[in-house]
């Protein structure tokens, strides 16, 4: 579900303009944050692929944030299998940051 679909549902629910703008800003910020996380991790993995050393903190922070958010969504919000989508991209950078 993207912002246009969410916006339509909010309009149907007669959401106030202030609330809709606040949700739109948060939605867009979340999308930009995911893009930045992806760029940072891609840069880190390219360095690893070239055999260069890299600090694992970026992978640990990004992976931990995704895992934490996914677990919170599953346990506290609702038991919906959709939220597993946050666990997989969270586990991958954490596993990749380990020194094998």
C-alpha positions as protocol buffer text, in pm:
chain_id: "A"
residue {
  index: 1
  type: UNK
  ca { x: 0 y: 0 z: 0 }
}
residue {
  index: 2
  type: UNK
  ca { x: 146 y: 333 z: -103 }
}
residue {
  index: 3
  type: UNK
  ca { x: 68 y: 686 z: 1 }
}
residue {
  index: 4
  type: UNK
  ca { x: -204 y: 742 z: -267 }
}
residue {
  index: 5
  type: UNK
  ca { x: -407 y: 445 z: -137 }
}
residue {
  index: 6
  type: UNK
  ca { x: -355 y: 548 z: 223 }
}
residue {
  index: 7
  type: UNK
  ca { x: -455 y: 906 z: 142 }
}
residue {
  index: 8
  type: UNK
  ca { x: -773 y: 785 z: -26 }
}
residue {
  index: 9
  type: UNK
  ca { x: -867 y: 582 z: 280 }
}
residue {
  index: 10
  type: UNK
  ca { x: -797 y: 879 z: 507 }
}
residue {
  index: 11
  type: UNK
  ca { x: -1018 y: 1102 z: 290 }
}
residue {
  index: 12
  type: UNK
  ca { x: -1298 y: 844 z: 305 }
}
residue {
  index: 13
  type: UNK
  ca { x: -1262 y: 842 z: 684 }
}
residue {
  index: 14
  type: UNK
  ca { x: -1292 y: 1224 z: 685 }
}
residue {
  index: 15
  type: UNK
  ca { x: -951 y: 1272 z: 848 }
}
residue {
  index: 16
  type: UNK
  ca { x: -860 y: 1629 z: 935 }
}
residue {
  index: 17
  type: UNK
  ca { x: -613 y: 1804 z: 702 }
}
residue {
  index: 18
  type: UNK
  ca { x: -360 y: 1850 z: 983 }
}
residue {
  index: 19
  type: UNK
  ca { x: -357 y: 1480 z: 1063 }
}
residue {
  index: 20
  type: UNK
  ca { x: -334 y: 1389 z: 695 }
}
residue {
  index: 21
  type: UNK
  ca { x: -33 y: 1621 z: 644 }
}
residue {
  index: 22
  type: UNK
  ca { x: 136 y: 1480 z: 952 }
}
residue {
  index: 23
  type: UNK
  ca { x: 87 y: 1125 z: 830 }
}
residue {
  index: 24
  type: UNK
  ca { x: 207 y: 1218 z: 481 }
}
residue {
  index: 25
  type: UNK
  ca { x: 527 y: 1371 z: 618 }
}
residue {
  index: 26
  type: UNK
  ca { x: 586 y: 1063 z: 834 }
}
residue {
  index: 27
  type: UNK
  ca { x: 515 y: 828 z: 542 }
}
residue {
  index: 28
  type: UNK
  ca { x: 756 y: 1013 z: 313 }
}
residue {
  index: 29
  type: UNK
  ca { x: 1022 y: 1035 z: 585 }
}
residue {
  index: 30
  type: UNK
  ca { x: 997 y: 658 z: 636 }
}
residue {
  index: 31
  type: UNK
  ca { x: 1043 y: 599 z: 264 }
}
residue {
  index: 32
  type: UNK
  ca { x: 1346 y: 828 z: 247 }
}
residue {
  index: 33
  type: UNK
  ca { x: 1493 y: 663 z: 558 }
}
residue {
  index: 34
  type: UNK
  ca { x: 1460 y: 318 z: 399 }
}
residue {
  index: 35
  type: UNK
  ca { x: 1629 y: 447 z: 82 }
}
residue {
  index: 36
  type: UNK
  ca { x: 1917 y: 592 z: 285 }
}
residue {
  index: 37
  type: UNK
  ca { x: 1952 y: 267 z: 483 }
}
residue {
  index: 38
  type: UNK
  ca { x: 1970 y: 76 z: 156 }
}
residue {
  index: 39
  type: UNK
  ca { x: 2234 y: 309 z: 11 }
}
residue {
  index: 40
  type: UNK
  ca { x: 2446 y: 285 z: 326 }
}
residue {
  index: 41
  type: UNK
  ca { x: 2424 y: -94 z: 332 }
}
residue {
  index: 42
  type: UNK
  ca { x: 2494 y: -124 z: -41 }
}
residue {
  index: 43
  type: UNK
  ca { x: 2804 y: 92 z: 1 }
}
residue {
  index: 44
  type: UNK
  ca { x: 2917 y: -123 z: 292 }
}
residue {
  index: 45
  type: UNK
  ca { x: 2859 y: -450 z: 104 }
}
residue {
  index: 46
  type: UNK
  ca { x: 3047 y: -322 z: -200 }
}
residue {
  index: 47
  type: UNK
  ca { x: 3343 y: -247 z: 26 }
}
residue {
  index: 48
  type: UNK
  ca { x: 3323 y: -598 z: 170 }
}
residue {
  index: 49
  type: UNK
  ca { x: 3298 y: -751 z: -178 }
}
residue {
  index: 50
  type: UNK
  ca { x: 3616 y: -568 z: -279 }
}
residue {
  index: 51
  type: UNK
  ca { x: 3789 y: -714 z: 23 }
}
residue {
  index: 52
  type: UNK
  ca { x: 3810 y: -383 z: 207 }
}
residue {
  index: 53
  type: UNK
  ca { x: 3750 y: -370 z: 580 }
}
residue {
  index: 54
  type: UNK
  ca { x: 3441 y: -194 z: 709 }
}
residue {
  index: 55
  type: UNK
  ca { x: 3297 y: -120 z: 1051 }
}
residue {
  index: 56
  type: UNK
  ca { x: 2988 y: -335 z: 1122 }
}
residue {
  index: 57
  type: UNK
  ca { x: 2800 y: -63 z: 1311 }
}
residue {
  index: 58
  type: UNK
  ca { x: 2592 y: 46 z: 1013 }
}
residue {
  index: 59
  type: UNK
  ca { x: 2463 y: -306 z: 955 }
}
residue {
  index: 60
  type: UNK
  ca { x: 2398 y: -357 z: 1324 }
}
residue {
  index: 61
  type: UNK
  ca { x: 2203 y: -33 z: 1367 }
}
residue {
  index: 62
  type: UNK
  ca { x: 1994 y: -73 z: 1050 }
}
residue {
  index: 63
  type: UNK
  ca { x: 1929 y: -443 z: 1109 }
}
residue {
  index: 64
  type: UNK
  ca { x: 1844 y: -385 z: 1473 }
}
residue {
  index: 65
  type: UNK
  ca { x: 1600 y: -107 z: 1385 }
}
residue {
  index: 66
  type: UNK
  ca { x: 1419 y: -327 z: 1131 }
}
residue {
  index: 67
  type: UNK
  ca { x: 1407 y: -625 z: 1367 }
}
residue {
  index: 68
  type: UNK
  ca { x: 1289 y: -411 z: 1658 }
}
residue {
  index: 69
  type: UNK
  ca { x: 1016 y: -246 z: 1454 }
}
residue {
  index: 70
  type: UNK
  ca { x: 903 y: -577 z: 1307 }
}
residue {
  index: 71
  type: UNK
  ca { x: 890 y: -751 z: 1644 }
}
residue {
  index: 72
  type: UNK
  ca { x: 703 y: -460 z: 1799 }
}
residue {
  index: 73
  type: UNK
  ca { x: 451 y: -459 z: 1514 }
}
residue {
  index: 74
  type: UNK
  ca { x: 390 y: -833 z: 1546 }
}
residue {
  index: 75
  type: UNK
  ca { x: 376 y: -850 z: 1925 }
}
residue {
  index: 76
  type: UNK
  ca { x: 222 y: -517 z: 2024 }
}
residue {
  index: 77
  type: UNK
  ca { x: 16 y: -398 z: 1729 }
}
residue {
  index: 78
  type: UNK
  ca { x: -139 y: -706 z: 1572 }
}
residue {
  index: 79
  type: UNK
  ca { x: -43 y: -1060 z: 1492 }
}
residue {
  index: 80
  type: UNK
  ca { x: -35 y: -1008 z: 1117 }
}
residue {
  index: 81
  type: UNK
  ca { x: 215 y: -1213 z: 913 }
}
residue {
  index: 82
  type: UNK
  ca { x: 270 y: -909 z: 690 }
}
residue {
  index: 83
  type: UNK
  ca { x: 508 y: -764 z: 950 }
}
residue {
  index: 84
  type: UNK
  ca { x: 753 y: -1049 z: 890 }
}
residue {
  index: 85
  type: UNK
  ca { x: 857 y: -831 z: 596 }
}
residue {
  index: 86
  type: UNK
  ca { x: 1053 y: -624 z: 850 }
}
residue {
  index: 87
  type: UNK
  ca { x: 1221 y: -922 z: 1014 }
}
residue {
  index: 88
  type: UNK
  ca { x: 1392 y: -1058 z: 703 }
}
residue {
  index: 89
  type: UNK
  ca { x: 1564 y: -733 z: 595 }
}
residue {
  index: 90
  type: UNK
  ca { x: 1652 y: -681 z: 960 }
}
residue {
  index: 91
  type: UNK
  ca { x: 1816 y: -1021 z: 1000 }
}
residue {
  index: 92
  type: UNK
  ca { x: 2016 y: -999 z: 677 }
}
residue {
  index: 93
  type: UNK
  ca { x: 2241 y: -702 z: 772 }
}
residue {
  index: 94
  type: UNK
  ca { x: 2286 y: -840 z: 1122 }
}
residue {
  index: 95
  type: UNK
  ca { x: 2406 y: -1172 z: 984 }
}
residue {
  index: 96
  type: UNK
  ca { x: 2624 y: -998 z: 725 }
}
residue {
  index: 97
  type: UNK
  ca { x: 2792 y: -785 z: 993 }
}
residue {
  index: 98
  type: UNK
  ca { x: 2924 y: -1091 z: 1176 }
}
residue {
  index: 99
  type: UNK
  ca { x: 3286 y: -1182 z: 1132 }
}
residue {
  index: 100
  type: UNK
  ca { x: 3275 y: -1539 z: 1000 }
}
